[in-house]
């Protein structure tokens, strides 16, 4: 799994877009639900801080803001769980 460190996030997001990757922001307030996203295309997930989410300037650089649907009475998922669900969905889509 490629991981990038030591580069400003804005610059990295711009480079990912220029390289043709779809930039997906994971956010509980996302308009698009995870099952609706085409994960078969090359993409990169962007996750924000667990307490405050992804800052607006970074979120606006993403192509889609995606939310994991939550059923039941839970208010939200913690960051580790949300990342796990999103990355698992990506892995499954890429295997197809």
Secondary structure as a PSIPRED ss2 file (coil, helix, strand):
# PSIPRED VFORMAT (PSIPRED V4.0)

   1 X C   1.000  0.000  0.000
   2 X C   1.000  0.000  0.000
   3 X C   1.000  0.000  0.000
   4 X C   1.000  0.000  0.000
   5 X C   1.000  0.000  0.000
   6 X C   1.000  0.000  0.000
   7 X C   1.000  0.000  0.000
   8 X C   1.000  0.000  0.000
   9 X H   0.000  1.000  0.000
  10 X H   0.000  1.000  0.000
  11 X H   0.000  1.000  0.000
  12 X H   0.000  1.000  0.000
  13 X H   0.000  1.000  0.000
  14 X H   0.000  1.000  0.000
  15 X H   0.000  1.000  0.000
  16 X H   0.000  1.000  0.000
  17 X H   0.000  1.000  0.000
  18 X H   0.000  1.000  0.000
  19 X C   1.000  0.000  0.000
  20 X C   1.000  0.000  0.000
  21 X C   1.000  0.000  0.000
  22 X E   0.000  0.000  1.000
  23 X E   0.000  0.000  1.000
  24 X E   0.000  0.000  1.000
  25 X E   0.000  0.000  1.000
  26 X E   0.000  0.000  1.000
  27 X C   1.000  0.000  0.000
  28 X C   1.000  0.000  0.000
  29 X C   1.000  0.000  0.000
  30 X C   1.000  0.000  0.000
  31 X C   1.000  0.000  0.000
  32 X E   0.000  0.000  1.000
  33 X E   0.000  0.000  1.000
  34 X H   0.000  1.000  0.000
  35 X H   0.000  1.000  0.000
  36 X H   0.000  1.000  0.000
  37 X C   1.000  0.000  0.000
  38 X C   1.000  0.000  0.000
  39 X C   1.000  0.000  0.000
  40 X C   1.000  0.000  0.000
  41 X C   1.000  0.000  0.000
  42 X C   1.000  0.000  0.000
  43 X E   0.000  0.000  1.000
  44 X E   0.000  0.000  1.000
  45 X E   0.000  0.000  1.000
  46 X E   0.000  0.000  1.000
  47 X E   0.000  0.000  1.000
  48 X C   1.000  0.000  0.000
  49 X E   0.000  0.000  1.000
  50 X C   1.000  0.000  0.000
  51 X C   1.000  0.000  0.000
  52 X C   1.000  0.000  0.000
  53 X E   0.000  0.000  1.000
  54 X C   1.000  0.000  0.000
  55 X C   1.000  0.000  0.000
  56 X H   0.000  1.000  0.000
  57 X H   0.000  1.000  0.000
  58 X H   0.000  1.000  0.000
  59 X H   0.000  1.000  0.000
  60 X C   1.000  0.000  0.000
  61 X C   1.000  0.000  0.000
  62 X C   1.000  0.000  0.000
  63 X C   1.000  0.000  0.000
  64 X E   0.000  0.000  1.000
  65 X E   0.000  0.000  1.000
  66 X E   0.000  0.000  1.000
  67 X E   0.000  0.000  1.000
  68 X C   1.000  0.000  0.000
  69 X C   1.000  0.000  0.000
  70 X C   1.000  0.000  0.000
  71 X C   1.000  0.000  0.000
  72 X C   1.000  0.000  0.000
  73 X C   1.000  0.000  0.000
  74 X C   1.000  0.000  0.000
  75 X C   1.000  0.000  0.000
  76 X C   1.000  0.000  0.000
  77 X C   1.000  0.000  0.000
  78 X C   1.000  0.000  0.000
  79 X H   0.000  1.000  0.000
  80 X H   0.000  1.000  0.000
  81 X H   0.000  1.000  0.000
  82 X H   0.000  1.000  0.000
  83 X H   0.000  1.000  0.000
  84 X H   0.000  1.000  0.000
  85 X H   0.000  1.000  0.000
  86 X H   0.000  1.000  0.000
  87 X H   0.000  1.000  0.000
  88 X H   0.000  1.000  0.000
  89 X H   0.000  1.000  0.000
  90 X H   0.000  1.000  0.000
  91 X H   0.000  1.000  0.000
  92 X H   0.000  1.000  0.000
  93 X H   0.000  1.000  0.000
  94 X H   0.000  1.000  0.000
  95 X H   0.000  1.000  0.000
  96 X C   1.000  0.000  0.000
